[in-house]
Amino acid sequence: PTMEGPVSSNRSWSVIRLFQCIKGPRLRRLYYMGRNTEGTVYSPNKLERYADNVILAAYLLFSCAYHVTPVYFIYYVIRYGIPSFTGVFTTLRGLSVIPVLSVSLAYIFRGIGRYGNDSYNEFLVSLNSARNLRTRIGPIEARATGINKYDFEMFPYPLSFRHDESTVKPRRLSSSRSRGIIERLISLPMTSVRYVAAHLIGRRAIYPGSLAVFNMLLSDPLTIGRAKLRREHNGHRDKLLSCDGNHIDCVFVDKRGSPDTHARGNKLVICCEGNAAYYEVGIMEIPLSVGFSVLGWNHPGFGE
């Protein structure tokens, strides 16, 4: 009877930790030797690596299908007419059963592989400590929780700054004239077409860096770029919340107090990359090379 309580508690803890391993982020690099070292690449075991490859392949196929399916649907409607709802539902059900089952099993197996990896479990301890803080995550909090020892996907990382915490209020743009109900109904078809075209084709044509294939191909170079900023410039990675609800992945290099006769470190340069560029391999090196403090950021959907 005296052992039943601890055993039950250990089982509950194991289930919670396994669930955290299943839904946790990808771990890229470990920095155990200090903040300014290049660190070592995280080494997953075979089960985690194979399952992660299945998830990445499924993600890439889904991204391709997301863009190709509307084009194929338009072609089908033009040639054969509008399909029935039953036919569409049956087709989608038949095509989605095996992929959904495969990806679900891959997530479970990846979680099991991570559960047996000591490095990943130590990372989860630091991540949970950082997420349990009631304050924003800055350099001091990152060092205290140990989260600065790791490079990983940013989606579970706590916020470092919110837009509504700023004392500077954004300027309100003048809104266009309001339209009546009849005018809205008349323009509804073209408005729907513009919305679909903008979100399926336009946004990705204007910002090709948000494509899944770009992010997958550049994953390793971006990780190396972040390691270089950390090693050579003591860069600190942060996550910001913008006024439109987007999470912004950024890095801040603080050179205030540097022995510069012109006090360039007291001036902040904000680097805005192009539509297919990333701060990890972008223009940050130019102001950094002459001693300025620099904030680099990625567009939403770029990189992590």
ABEGO torsion letter per residue (X at the ends): XAAAAAAAAAAAAAAAAAAAAAABBBBABBBAAEAABAEBBBBBBAAAAAAAAAAAAAAAAAAAAAAAAAAAAAAAAAAAEBBBAAAAAAAAAAAAAAAAAAAAAAAAAAAAAAAABAAAAAAAAAAAAAAABABBBBAAAAAAAGAAABBBBAAABBBABBAAABABBBBBBBBBBBBBAAAAAAAAAAAAAAAAAAAAAAAAAABAAABAAAAAAAAAAAAAAAAAAAAAAGBBBBBBBBAAGBBBBBBBBBABGBBBAAGAAABBBBBBBBAABBAAABAAAAAAAAGBBBBBBBBBGBEX
